[in-house]
Amino acid sequence: MLKISLLEFFLRAIPETFLMVLIVHALSRMKINFKKYLLSSSIFSVMVYLIRLLPIQLGVHSILNLIVLIVLTVLINKVDIIKSTSSGLIAFIFTFLLEGANFYFIQSVLKKDINEVMTNPVSKVLTGLPSLILFGIFTIIYYIILLKQNKLR
């Protein structure tokens, strides 16, 4: 079980799920419909929380979250299923790479024990912020560039 605290849910999961839905739109070159975006991101946030409560092994939750992201962006946001799938995969790989780099920095540069950091919800949120912030910066800049170049439909 990969249960997360409410602090982690509000400060990490919610922003990350909103960014995930945004990057799927950007990579699919679709403009955001604000109401649909809010709805799908909110549902995705709750689903991520519920999936983490399931008694499943590490990694399986990521696959389930990807499936939920694809289903929501296809059904609610009307993103093409192929674009949604490829965009979702790219988004997940990108976040895994950023989190991996973040963990490497924490272990190698800061010389902190990851297991110790991950047991405290506050330190878990704080040490995870750099990867979340980078993901947000890249996602928002990419979406804005596409918007300014009129490459969104």
N, CA, C and O of each residue as an XYZ file, in Angstrom:
612
protein
N       0.844     -1.178      0.000
C       0.000      0.000      0.000
C       0.893      1.246      0.000
O       1.890      1.305      0.719
N       0.527      2.227     -0.803
C       1.319      3.440     -0.972
C       0.544      4.663     -0.497
O       0.558      5.716     -1.135
N      -0.123      4.502      0.620
C      -0.975      5.556      1.150
C      -0.211      6.868      1.295
O       0.948      6.892      1.711
N      -0.889      7.958      0.940
C      -0.285      9.278      1.100
C      -1.111     10.074      2.104
O      -2.317      9.874      2.244
N      -0.436     10.973      2.790
C      -1.121     11.813      3.774
C      -1.920     12.900      3.048
O      -1.727     13.135      1.855
N      -2.808     13.548      3.775
C      -3.574     14.648      3.182
C      -2.651     15.800      2.772
O      -2.899     16.478      1.775
N      -1.589     16.012      3.548
C      -0.606     17.039      3.194
C       0.004     16.732      1.826
O       0.100     17.610      0.969
N       0.412     15.481      1.631
C       0.981     15.067      0.344
C      -0.059     15.166     -0.775
O       0.264     15.535     -1.904
N      -1.285     14.839     -0.453
C      -2.359     14.915     -1.448
C      -2.552     16.344     -1.937
O      -2.621     16.592     -3.140
N      -2.638     17.288     -0.990
C      -2.915     18.672     -1.379
C      -1.695     19.399     -1.953
O      -1.839     20.218     -2.861
N      -0.504     19.110     -1.436
C       0.681     19.844     -1.880
C       1.457     19.165     -2.999
O       2.295     19.798     -3.641
N       1.192     17.892     -3.243
C       1.933     17.180     -4.279
C       1.006     16.559     -5.327
O       1.162     16.811     -6.522
N       0.052     15.757     -4.885
C      -0.783     15.002     -5.830
C      -1.679     15.909     -6.673
O      -1.751     15.746     -7.891
N      -2.355     16.853     -6.041
C      -3.265     17.722     -6.792
C      -2.515     18.553     -7.835
O      -2.905     18.548     -9.003
N      -1.445     19.270     -7.448
C      -0.727     20.021     -8.493
C      -0.182     19.125     -9.615
O      -0.224     19.495    -10.788
N       0.323     17.956     -9.246
C       0.883     17.054    -10.249
C      -0.191     16.542    -11.207
O       0.059     16.438    -12.408
N      -1.369     16.224    -10.702
C      -2.425     15.725    -11.583
C      -2.917     16.829    -12.523
O      -3.214     16.562    -13.688
N      -3.004     18.042    -12.034
C      -3.400     19.151    -12.905
C      -2.353     19.370    -13.999
O      -2.700     19.660    -15.144
N      -1.080     19.233    -13.649
C      -0.013     19.366    -14.639
C      -0.032     18.206    -15.630
O       0.239     18.399    -16.815
N      -0.345     17.019    -15.158
C      -0.419     15.857    -16.053
C      -1.493     16.055    -17.121
O      -1.258     15.793    -18.301
N      -2.652     16.509    -16.710
C      -3.724     16.740    -17.682
C      -3.319     17.866    -18.635
O      -3.619     17.797    -19.827
N      -2.647     18.894    -18.129
C      -2.196     19.995    -18.982
C      -1.167     19.523    -20.001
O      -1.247     19.903    -21.169
N      -0.205     18.705    -19.588
C       0.824     18.248    -20.524
C       0.226     17.316    -21.579
O       0.689     17.302    -22.720
N      -0.796     16.538    -21.215
C      -1.469     15.708    -22.224
C      -2.116     16.606    -23.271
O      -2.051     16.316    -24.465
N      -2.740     17.698    -22.827
C      -3.325     18.653    -23.781
C      -2.240     19.269    -24.662
O      -2.399     19.362    -25.879
N      -1.153     19.682    -24.050
C      -0.082     20.343    -24.813
C       0.534     19.385    -25.825
O       0.702     19.737    -26.993
N       0.871     18.175    -25.381
C       1.488     17.213    -26.294
C       0.518     16.755    -27.383
O       0.940     16.352    -28.467
N      -0.778     16.819    -27.091
C      -1.798     16.474    -28.080
C      -2.192     17.686    -28.915
O      -2.998     17.589    -29.841
N      -1.614     18.814    -28.573
C      -1.868     20.087    -29.272
C      -3.346     20.486    -29.228
O      -3.932     20.879    -30.237
N      -3.931     20.375    -28.027
C      -5.324     20.745    -27.823
C      -5.432     21.900    -26.836
O      -4.753     21.926    -25.809
N      -6.292     22.848    -27.164
C      -6.572     23.940    -26.236
C      -7.348     23.404    -25.039
O      -8.074     22.414    -25.125
N      -7.165     24.090    -23.935
C      -7.849     23.721    -22.703
C      -9.265     24.297    -22.701
O      -9.464     25.487    -22.946
N     -10.237     23.443    -22.424
C     -11.581     23.879    -22.082
C     -11.567     23.896    -20.556
O     -11.502     22.838    -19.930
N     -11.626     25.068    -19.959
C     -11.378     25.219    -18.531
C     -12.273     24.336    -17.663
O     -11.787     23.720    -16.714
N     -13.561     24.262    -17.968
C     -14.479     23.442    -17.161
C     -14.111     21.963    -17.251
O     -14.065     21.266    -16.238
N     -13.853     21.493    -18.457
C     -13.480     20.092    -18.642
C     -12.123     19.795    -18.011
O     -11.904     18.718    -17.457
N     -11.221     20.762    -18.105
C      -9.896     20.616    -17.498
C     -10.011     20.477    -15.981
O      -9.396     19.591    -15.387
N     -10.793     21.349    -15.359
C     -11.005     21.278    -13.913
C     -11.658     19.956    -13.509
O     -11.253     19.327    -12.532
N     -12.659     19.548    -14.262
C     -13.366     18.307    -13.952
C     -12.438     17.096    -14.055
O     -12.351     16.294    -13.126
N     -11.750     16.970    -15.183
C     -10.890     15.797    -15.375
C      -9.711     15.801    -14.405
O      -9.328     14.742    -13.906
N      -9.134     16.955    -14.132
C      -8.017     17.031    -13.190
C      -8.456     16.707    -11.771
O      -7.738     16.032    -11.033
N      -9.626     17.184    -11.391
C     -10.145     16.904    -10.050
C     -10.452     15.415     -9.874
O     -10.114     14.817     -8.853
N     -11.088     14.836    -10.870
C     -11.383     13.399    -10.800
C     -10.079     12.610    -10.768
O      -9.949     11.646    -10.013
N      -9.118     13.019    -11.587
C      -7.829     12.333    -11.623
C      -7.139     12.405    -10.263
O      -6.548     11.421     -9.820
N      -7.207     13.553     -9.600
C      -6.607     13.696     -8.264
C      -7.204     12.711     -7.276
O      -6.478     12.042     -6.541
N      -8.509     12.624     -7.258
C      -9.193     11.703     -6.344
C      -8.850     10.253     -6.685
O      -8.626      9.433     -5.794
N      -8.812      9.951     -7.968
C      -8.490      8.580     -8.390
C      -7.059      8.202     -8.003
O      -6.810      7.072     -7.582
N      -6.126      9.133     -8.140
C      -4.739      8.869     -7.736
C      -4.702      8.536     -6.242
O      -4.028      7.593     -5.827
N      -5.424      9.307     -5.450
C      -5.476      9.063     -4.010
C      -6.057      7.684     -3.714
O      -5.509      6.936     -2.904
N      -7.162      7.351     -4.366
C      -7.819      6.062     -4.126
C      -6.963      4.887     -4.598
O      -6.911      3.851     -3.936
N      -6.295      5.047     -5.739
C      -5.424      3.985     -6.249
C      -4.277      3.726     -5.281
O      -3.857      2.583     -5.102
N      -3.775      4.778     -4.661
C      -2.670      4.607     -3.717
C      -3.111      3.884     -2.446
O      -2.272      3.381     -1.699
N      -4.404      3.829     -2.197
C      -4.918      3.090     -1.038
C      -5.021      1.586     -1.299
O      -5.161      0.795     -0.366
N      -4.950      1.202     -2.572
C      -5.083     -0.220     -2.918
C      -3.856     -1.009     -2.458
O      -2.740     -0.490     -2.469
N      -4.065     -2.257     -2.057
C      -2.935     -3.099     -1.624
C      -2.206     -3.710     -2.826
O      -2.298     -4.912     -3.075
N      -1.485     -2.868     -3.563
C      -0.772     -3.319     -4.762
C       0.704     -2.970     -4.647
O       1.095     -2.127     -3.839
N       1.522     -3.631     -5.468
C       2.961     -3.411     -5.426
C       3.333     -2.076     -6.060
O       2.594     -1.500     -6.857
N       4.512     -1.618     -5.667
C       5.059     -0.387     -6.219
C       5.171     -0.507     -7.737
O       5.664     -1.515     -8.243
N       4.728      0.486     -8.445
C       4.791      0.485     -9.902
C       3.452      0.199    -10.542
O       3.132      0.758    -11.591
N       2.658     -0.673     -9.920
C       1.344     -1.000    -10.471
C       0.439      0.230    -10.399
O      -0.381      0.461    -11.287
N       0.595      1.008     -9.341
C      -0.224      2.220     -9.208
C       0.040      3.192    -10.361
O      -0.875      3.887    -10.804
N       1.273      3.246    -10.844
C       1.601      4.138    -11.965
C       0.872      3.718    -13.231
O       0.371      4.564    -13.972
N       0.812      2.426    -13.479
C       0.110      1.917    -14.656
C      -1.385      2.221    -14.547
O      -2.010      2.648    -15.518
N      -1.951      1.997    -13.360
C      -3.371      2.307    -13.156
C      -3.643      3.799    -13.303
O      -4.651      4.197    -13.885
N      -2.741      4.625    -12.772
C      -2.898      6.079    -12.911
C      -2.834      6.501    -14.373
O      -3.590      7.373    -14.801
N      -1.938      5.890    -15.139
C      -1.833      6.195    -16.567
C      -3.128      5.826    -17.288
O      -3.613      6.584    -18.128
N      -3.678      4.678    -16.965
C      -4.939      4.246    -17.580
C      -6.058      5.237    -17.249
O      -6.844      5.609    -18.120
N      -6.121      5.657    -15.986
C      -7.148      6.624    -15.574
C      -6.952      7.948    -16.313
O      -7.924      8.550    -16.769
N      -5.708      8.402    -16.435
C      -5.425      9.650    -17.158
C      -5.888      9.552    -18.608
O      -6.515     10.475    -19.127
N      -5.583      8.452    -19.247
C      -5.985      8.262    -20.645
C      -7.509      8.260    -20.767
O      -8.068      8.944    -21.625
N      -8.173      7.496    -19.915
C      -9.641      7.408    -19.976
C     -10.272      8.781    -19.747
O     -11.188      9.169    -20.473
N      -9.792      9.516    -18.749
C     -10.371     10.834    -18.457
C     -10.149     11.832    -19.592
O     -11.063     12.567    -19.967
N      -8.932     11.854    -20.136
C      -8.661     12.834    -21.199
C      -9.389     12.476    -22.493
O      -9.714     13.358    -23.287
N      -9.641     11.197    -22.703
C     -10.399     10.791    -23.888
C     -11.887     11.090    -23.698
O     -12.514     11.700    -24.564
N     -12.450     10.661    -22.564
C     -13.891     10.804    -22.353
C     -14.329     12.234    -22.032
O     -15.338     12.708    -22.553
N     -13.581     12.911    -21.187
C     -14.006     14.251    -20.757
C     -13.441     15.342    -21.667
O     -14.170     16.229    -22.111
N     -12.135     15.268    -21.942
C     -11.473     16.335    -22.697
C     -11.478     16.108    -24.203
O     -11.044     16.972    -24.964
N     -11.966     14.952    -24.632
C     -12.089     14.616    -26.057
C     -10.750     14.614    -26.794
O     -10.669     15.009    -27.957
N      -9.700     14.164    -26.100
C      -8.400     13.994    -26.723
C      -8.428     12.649    -27.458
O      -8.959     11.668    -26.938
N      -7.863     12.607    -28.651
C      -7.772     11.369    -29.411
C      -7.063     10.311    -28.571
O      -6.085     10.621    -27.891
N      -7.539      9.071    -28.608
C      -7.010      8.019    -27.739
C      -5.522      7.738    -27.997
O      -4.769      7.492    -27.054
N      -5.106      7.772    -29.238
C      -3.695      7.533    -29.552
C      -2.839      8.674    -29.012
O      -1.786      8.435    -28.420
N      -3.283      9.903    -29.212
C      -2.546     11.064    -28.703
C      -2.545     11.072    -27.181
O      -1.534     11.400    -26.559
N      -3.666     10.716    -26.584
C      -3.754     10.671    -25.132
C      -2.804      9.633    -24.557
O      -2.130      9.882    -23.557
N      -2.753      8.471    -25.190
C      -1.877      7.396    -24.722
C      -0.410      7.780    -24.854
O       0.360      7.642    -23.904
N      -0.025      8.261    -26.030
C       1.384      8.625    -26.224
C       1.767      9.822    -25.352
O       2.867      9.852    -24.800
N       0.887     10.793    -25.223
C       1.161     11.959    -24.378
C       1.254     11.570    -22.909
O       2.118     12.060    -22.182
N       0.361     10.688    -22.481
C       0.391     10.214    -21.100
C       1.676      9.462    -20.796
O       2.277      9.655    -19.739
N       2.099      8.607    -21.719
C       3.355      7.871    -21.536
C       4.550      8.825    -21.458
O       5.418      8.676    -20.598
N       4.583      9.791    -22.350
C       5.674     10.778    -22.337
C       5.667     11.542    -21.015
O       6.720     11.755    -20.414
N       4.491     11.952    -20.565
C       4.377     12.703    -19.307
C       4.873     11.879    -18.123
O       5.611     12.385    -17.278
N       4.468     10.609    -18.060
C       4.898      9.750    -16.955
C       6.406      9.507    -16.994
O       7.071      9.546    -15.960
N       6.938      9.257    -18.182
C       8.388      9.046    -18.305
C       9.138     10.306    -17.891
O      10.147     10.229    -17.191
N       8.648     11.460    -18.320
C       9.283     12.735    -17.966
C       9.271     12.950    -16.448
O      10.280     13.357    -15.872
N       8.137     12.678    -15.804
C       8.080     12.853    -14.344
C       8.982     11.842    -13.632
O       9.618     12.177    -12.632
N       9.039     10.615    -14.138
C       9.939      9.616    -13.535
C      11.391     10.059    -13.652
O      12.164      9.907    -12.705
N      11.770     10.607    -14.809
C      13.142     11.095    -14.991
C      13.458     12.255    -14.046
O      14.530     12.303    -13.443
N      12.521     13.179    -13.927
C      12.727     14.309    -13.016
C      12.823     13.848    -11.567
O      13.670     14.329    -10.815
N      11.963     12.925    -11.177
C      12.005     12.411     -9.807
C      13.276     11.603     -9.564
O      13.849     11.657     -8.476
N      13.713     10.861    -10.568
C      14.964     10.112    -10.452
C      16.154     11.038    -10.266
O      17.025     10.781     -9.435
N      16.190     12.113    -11.040
C      17.259     13.097    -10.898
C      17.205     13.756     -9.520
O      18.237     14.024     -8.905
N      16.000     14.009     -9.055
C      15.816     14.604     -7.737
C      16.316     13.668     -6.634
O      17.013     14.100     -5.716
N      15.955     12.377     -6.732
C      16.432     11.390     -5.753
C      17.947     11.275     -5.784
O      18.588     11.179     -4.737
N      18.515     11.285     -6.973
C      19.971     11.218     -7.110
C      20.626     12.412     -6.400
O      21.615     12.250     -5.685
N      20.065     13.607     -6.606
C      20.578     14.814     -5.959
C      20.490     14.704     -4.443
O      21.435     15.051     -3.734
N      19.360     14.222     -3.951
C      19.159     14.081     -2.498
C      20.172     13.115     -1.903
O      20.751     13.383     -0.850
N      20.386     11.988     -2.581
C      21.316     10.974     -2.067
C      22.774     11.374     -2.254
O      23.572     11.258     -1.324
N      23.126     11.840     -3.441
C      24.539     12.081     -3.762
C      25.061     13.427     -3.271
O      26.166     13.512     -2.737
N      24.279     14.457     -3.451
C      24.748     15.797     -3.091
C      24.408     16.137     -1.642
O      25.262     16.593     -0.880
N      23.155     15.910     -1.278
C      22.732     16.253      0.083
C      23.083     15.168      1.101
O      23.013     15.399      2.308
N      23.460     13.985      0.613
C      23.867     12.852      1.458
C      22.778     12.458      2.461
O      23.065     12.162      3.621
N      21.533     12.458      1.998
C      20.412     12.065      2.857
C      19.965     10.656      2.495
O      20.068     10.227      1.346
N      19.469      9.950      3.498
C      18.934      8.609      3.288
C      17.496      8.735      2.772
O      16.630      9.284      3.453
N      17.253      8.221      1.559
C      15.933      8.328      0.934
C      14.851      7.678      1.782
O      13.754      8.223      1.900
N      15.135      6.534      2.370
C      14.139      5.857      3.214
C      13.729      6.730      4.389
O      12.559      6.762      4.770
N      14.679      7.427      4.954
C      14.389      8.323      6.072
C      13.552      9.514      5.618
O      12.599      9.907      6.291
N      13.912     10.078      4.485
C      13.196     11.230      3.934
C      11.748     10.863      3.618
O      10.834     11.651      3.860
N      11.544      9.665      3.077
C      10.213      9.237      2.633
C       9.273      8.828      3.766
O       8.079      8.640      3.530
N       9.778      8.687      4.975
C       8.903      8.305      6.091
C       8.186      9.500      6.705
O       7.160      9.329      7.362
N       8.701     10.695      6.504
C       8.104     11.902      7.056
C       7.360     12.644      5.943
O       7.991     13.055      4.969
N       6.036     12.829      6.056
C       5.266     13.491      4.996
C       5.766     14.898      4.649
O       5.756     15.282      3.479
N       6.201     15.666      5.646
C       6.669     17.030      5.383
C       7.967     16.998      4.579
O       8.097     17.712      3.585
N       8.928     16.174      5.002
C      10.185     16.102      4.254
C       9.962     15.482      2.877
O      10.648     15.839      1.919
N       9.017     14.566      2.775
C       8.693     13.955      1.495
C       8.168     15.005      0.513
O       8.563     15.028     -0.653
N       7.283     15.863      0.993
C       6.729     16.926      0.145
C       7.830     17.927     -0.228
O       7.959     18.308     -1.392
N       8.615     18.346      0.756
C       9.652     19.343      0.495
C      10.724     18.849     -0.467
O      11.160     19.592     -1.346
N      11.150     17.606     -0.307
C      12.191     17.087     -1.193
C      11.642     16.760     -2.580
O      12.402     16.679     -3.545
N      10.339     16.574     -2.682
C       9.732     16.309     -3.985
C       9.371     17.556     -4.758
O       9.056     17.480     -5.946
N       9.414     18.708     -4.099
C       9.037     19.950     -4.765
C       9.914     20.327     -5.957
O       9.375     20.794     -6.961
N      11.236     20.150     -5.901
C      12.032     20.548     -7.071
C      11.605     19.852     -8.370
O      11.520     20.499     -9.414
N      11.339     18.555     -8.315
C      10.921     17.855     -9.536
C       9.533     18.314     -9.976
O       9.269     18.431    -11.172
N       8.650     18.574     -9.023
C       7.309     19.061     -9.357
C       7.376     20.457     -9.969
O       6.688     20.741    -10.949
N       8.195     21.318     -9.398
C       8.340     22.683     -9.917
C       8.930     22.662    -11.327
O       8.460     23.387    -12.204
N       9.952     21.839    -11.551
C      10.534     21.730    -12.895
C       9.509     21.197    -13.893
O       9.409     21.697    -15.013
N       8.756     20.191    -13.488
C       7.712     19.645    -14.350
C       6.692     20.736    -14.688
O       6.266     20.856    -15.836
N       6.303     21.525    -13.692
C       5.359     22.613    -13.911
C       5.904     23.685    -14.839
O       5.193     24.163    -15.724
N       7.151     24.061    -14.645
C       7.776     25.087    -15.494
C       7.823     24.612    -16.945
O       7.409     25.335    -17.851
N       8.327     23.394    -17.163
C       8.408     22.867    -18.527
C       7.029     22.762    -19.166
O       6.852     23.131    -20.327
N       6.066     22.267    -18.425
C       4.716     22.062    -18.947
C       4.066     23.389    -19.324
O       3.538     23.534    -20.427
N       4.102     24.343    -18.421
C       3.448     25.632    -18.662
C       4.139     26.395    -19.789
O       3.464     26.980    -20.637
N       5.456     26.399    -19.813
C       6.181     27.087    -20.889
C       5.860     26.452    -22.237
O       5.617     27.158    -23.216
N       5.858     25.118    -22.291
C       5.553     24.430    -23.547
C       4.140     24.766    -24.018
O       3.929     25.035    -25.200
N       3.171     24.752    -23.100
C       1.787     25.073    -23.472
C       1.677     26.511    -23.964
O       0.995     26.778    -24.954
N       2.342     27.436    -23.282
C       2.291     28.855    -23.681
C       2.927     29.061    -25.054
O       2.403     29.817    -25.872
N       4.045     28.396    -25.310
C       4.692     28.499    -26.624
C       3.751     28.015    -27.725
O       3.600     28.676    -28.752
N       3.127     26.872    -27.510
C       2.181     26.355    -28.498
C       0.997     27.297    -28.680
O       0.521     27.492    -29.798
N       0.527     27.875    -27.589
C      -0.599     28.808    -27.638
C      -0.232     30.052    -28.456
O      -1.013     30.501    -29.295
N       0.962     30.603    -28.205
C       1.400     31.812    -28.920
C       1.668     31.546    -30.394
O       1.518     32.443    -31.223
N       2.058     30.333    -30.725
C       2.329     29.975    -32.120
C       1.083     29.469    -32.841
O       1.157     29.015    -33.983
N      -0.053     29.551    -32.168
C      -1.333     29.061    -32.716
C      -1.249     27.620    -33.201
O      -1.768     27.282    -34.265
N      -0.595     26.781    -32.418
C      -0.456     25.375    -32.778
C      -1.412     24.485    -31.996
O      -1.323     23.259    -32.072
N      -2.320     25.088    -31.250
C      -3.323     24.325    -30.501
C      -4.641     24.383    -31.233
O      -5.012     25.419    -31.785
N      -5.346     23.274    -31.236
C      -6.651     23.258    -31.906
C      -7.757     23.156    -30.888
O      -8.932     23.128    -31.253
